[in-house]
């Protein structure tokens, strides 16, 4: 396993991409880096494929005992399907369930699953025993690139059985208020504010030559919300022509993870 260039995880790519390909579903997909890579190699990113062979190899794969980025007190973290979406409409239910079984069978690794299709995730997870959650080593997250998507997706995430839930505000395309917008209290805002609903928030600007506008003040405000709610915040990157420009909040890089 090679260490990932994605700051908030240890490993990505290779057999971790047991679902490849995706189709646009919201504003955050406009400048999809995975689609750009596929096009560079003359491949069609809209062809969604589930790879059982990769899952079978992943079940036996060797990982280090400790997280390269978090240290010896923590298990390694692995981000799955970074060029696809496990909960895409084209992925069969039985494959999703098998994938989750494989992840649960490896408690030595923390698996990070991120989707823009939380309705399918909730539906699939609720097919099991009522109220049952995945093992604590499987973290489930949704992308919320703007307020509209936060309002749509976070309630679905909160209604999904999971031990650890996270929100990725990336690419951040505008202000995102986890407490509710325009003075109105959203039904899920209290759960987020008291730290009982969301366990982690990732924030990052878009990168590349076609990146859309970003203001550090948006990230600053989101960080303040997380700090008030005692929710760990990971500032991934600022706007830049290439990925990895440090996001500075209060003149520092903030990299926090859930315990």
C-alpha positions in Angstrom: 0.0 0.0 0.0 1.3 3.5 -0.9 0.6 6.4 1.3 -2.2 8.6 -0.1 -1.7 12.2 -1.3 -5.1 12.9 0.2 -4.3 14.6 3.5 -7.1 13.1 5.7 -6.4 9.5 4.9 -3.4 7.1 4.8 -4.2 5.0 1.8 -6.3 5.3 -1.4 -6.2 3.9 -4.9 -5.3 0.4 -6.1 -7.6 -2.3 -4.8 -9.3 0.2 -2.6 -11.0 1.4 -5.8 -13.3 -1.6 -6.0 -15.9 0.6 -7.6 -14.7 2.6 -10.6 -16.5 5.2 -12.7 -19.3 7.6 -11.8 -21.8 10.1 -13.2 -22.4 13.7 -12.2 -25.0 14.3 -9.5 -24.4 17.8 -8.2 -22.4 21.0 -8.5 -19.3 19.5 -6.9 -18.9 17.1 -9.9 -18.3 19.9 -12.4 -14.4 19.7 -12.2 -14.2 16.0 -11.1 -10.5 15.1 -10.9 -11.2 11.4 -11.5 -13.1 12.2 -14.7 -10.1 14.3 -15.9 -7.7 11.5 -15.2 -9.9 9.0 -17.1 -10.2 11.4 -20.1 -6.4 11.9 -20.1 -6.1 8.1 -20.7 -8.9 8.0 -23.2 -11.3 6.2 -20.8 -15.0 6.8 -20.2 -15.5 7.7 -16.5 -19.3 7.3 -16.9 -18.9 3.5 -17.1 -19.5 2.2 -13.5 -17.9 -1.1 -12.7 -17.9 -3.2 -9.5 -14.7 -5.2 -9.0 -15.2 -8.3 -6.9 -11.6 -9.4 -7.5 -10.3 -6.2 -5.9 -12.5 -6.8 -2.8 -11.2 -10.3 -2.5 -7.6 -9.1 -2.6 -8.4 -6.3 -0.2 -9.8 -8.8 2.4 -6.3 -10.3 2.5 -4.2 -7.2 2.0 -1.4 -6.3 4.4 -1.6 -2.9 6.1 0.8 -1.4 8.6 0.0 -1.8 12.2 -0.3 2.0 12.7 -1.4 5.0 10.8 1.5 6.7 9.0 -0.2 10.1 9.4 -1.7 9.9 12.9 1.0 7.8 14.6 1.4 4.5 16.5 -1.7 5.0 18.7 -4.0 4.8 15.7 -5.0 2.2 13.2 -4.3 2.9 9.5 -7.0 4.7 7.6 -8.1 3.7 4.0 -10.4 5.8 1.7 -12.3 3.5 -0.6 -13.7 4.2 -4.1 -12.0 7.6 -4.6 -12.7 7.4 -8.3 -16.2 6.1 -8.0 -19.2 5.9 -5.6 -20.0 2.6 -3.7 -23.7 3.7 -3.6 -24.0 4.6 -7.3 -27.3 3.4 -8.8 -25.4 1.0 -11.1 -23.8 -0.9 -8.2 -25.9 -4.0 -7.3 -27.2 -4.2 -3.7 -25.5 -7.6 -3.1 -22.1 -6.1 -4.1 -22.6 -3.2 -1.7 -23.4 -5.6 1.1 -20.5 -7.8 0.3 -18.2 -4.8 0.3 -19.4 -3.7 3.7 -18.9 -7.3 5.0 -15.3 -7.2 3.8 -14.6 -3.9 5.4 -16.2 -5.0 8.7 -14.1 -8.2 8.6 -10.9 -6.1 8.9 -11.1 -4.2 12.2 -7.4 -3.6 12.0 -8.2 -0.8 9.4 -10.4 2.3 9.6 -12.3 2.4 6.3 -13.6 5.8 5.1 -16.6 5.6 2.7 -17.8 8.9 1.1 -20.8 9.3 -1.1 -22.9 11.9 -2.9 -25.8 9.5 -2.9 -26.8 9.3 0.8 -30.4 8.2 0.0 -29.0 4.9 -1.5 -26.7 4.5 1.5 -29.4 4.9 4.0 -31.7 2.6 2.1 -29.0 -0.1 1.8 -27.9 0.1 5.5 -31.5 0.0 6.7 -32.0 -3.3 4.8 -30.3 -5.0 7.8 -31.5 -5.3 11.4 -33.4 -2.2 12.5 -31.1 0.2 14.3 -28.0 -1.9 13.6 -24.8 -0.1 12.9 -21.6 -1.1 11.1 -18.6 -1.8 13.2 -16.8 1.3 14.5 -14.0 1.0 12.0 -16.3 1.8 9.0 -16.8 5.6 8.8 -19.7 6.8 6.5 -19.6 10.3 5.0 -21.4 12.6 2.6 -20.2 15.4 0.4 -21.8 18.8 1.1 -20.3 21.3 -1.3 -22.8 24.1 -0.6 -25.7 24.9 1.7 -28.2 23.2 -0.6 -26.4 19.9 -0.6 -25.8 20.1 3.2 -29.6 20.6 3.7 -30.3 17.6 1.4 -27.6 15.2 2.5 -26.8 15.7 6.1 -30.3 14.7 7.4 -30.0 11.4 5.3 -26.6 10.8 6.8 -27.9 11.3 10.3 -30.7 8.8 9.6 -28.2 6.2 8.5 -27.1 3.6 11.0 -23.4 4.3 11.5 -20.9 4.4 14.4 -18.9 7.3 12.9 -20.4 9.9 10.5 -18.5 12.7 8.6 -19.2 15.5 6.2 -16.8 16.5 3.5 -17.3 20.2 2.5 -15.2 19.8 -0.6 -15.0 21.5 -3.0 -16.4 24.3 -0.8 -18.4 26.4 -3.3 -20.0 28.8 -0.8 -20.8 29.3 2.8 -22.1 26.3 4.7 -23.9 26.7 8.0 -24.2 23.4 9.8 -26.4 25.2 12.4 -29.1 26.2 9.9 -29.2 29.1 7.4 -30.7 32.6 7.5 -31.7 32.3 11.1 -33.9 29.3 10.5 -33.1 26.2 12.6 -33.0 23.1 10.4 -34.4 19.9 12.0 -30.9 18.4 12.2 -29.0 21.5 13.4 -29.3 20.6 17.1 -27.8 17.2 16.6 -24.9 18.7 14.7 -24.4 21.5 17.3 -24.3 19.2 20.3 -21.8 16.9 18.7 -24.2 13.9 18.7 -24.8 13.7 15.0 -21.6 14.5 13.0 -18.3 13.2 14.2 -16.0 14.9 11.7 -15.9 17.7 9.2 -13.5 18.0 6.3 -13.1 21.3 4.4 -11.3 22.2 1.2 -11.3 24.5 -1.8 -11.3 23.4 -5.4 -7.9 23.2 -7.2 -6.8 23.3 -10.8 -7.0 25.8 -13.7 -10.8 25.8 -13.8 -11.3 26.1 -10.0 -14.2 28.1 -8.8 -14.1 31.0 -6.3 -13.3 30.3 -2.7 -13.0 32.5 0.4 -11.0 31.5 3.4 -13.6 33.2 5.5 -16.1 30.5 4.6 -13.7 27.9 6.0 -13.0 30.0 9.0 -16.7 30.2 9.9 -17.2 26.5 9.4 -14.2 25.9 11.7 -15.8 28.1 14.4 -19.0 26.1 14.1 -17.1 22.9 14.6 -15.1 24.2 17.5 -18.3 25.4 19.2 -19.8 21.9 18.8 -16.6 20.1 19.7 -16.5 18.4 16.3 -13.0 17.6 14.8 -12.2 19.8 11.8 -9.7 18.9 9.0 -8.7 21.8 6.7 -7.6 20.0 3.6 -6.5 22.7 1.1 -6.8 26.3 0.0 -7.6 27.3 -3.6 -4.6 26.8 -5.9 -3.6 25.8 -9.4 -2.4 22.5 -8.1 -3.8 20.3 -5.2 -2.2 20.7 -1.8 -2.1 24.4 -1.1 -2.2 24.7 2.7 -5.5 26.0 4.2 -4.5 28.4 6.9 -7.1 29.3 9.6 -6.0 31.6 12.3 -2.5 31.3 10.7 -2.3 27.6 11.3 -3.0 24.3 9.5 -5.8 22.5 11.4 -5.8 18.7 11.0 -8.1 17.0 13.4 -9.6 13.5 13.3 -12.4 11.8 15.3 -11.1 9.6 18.2 
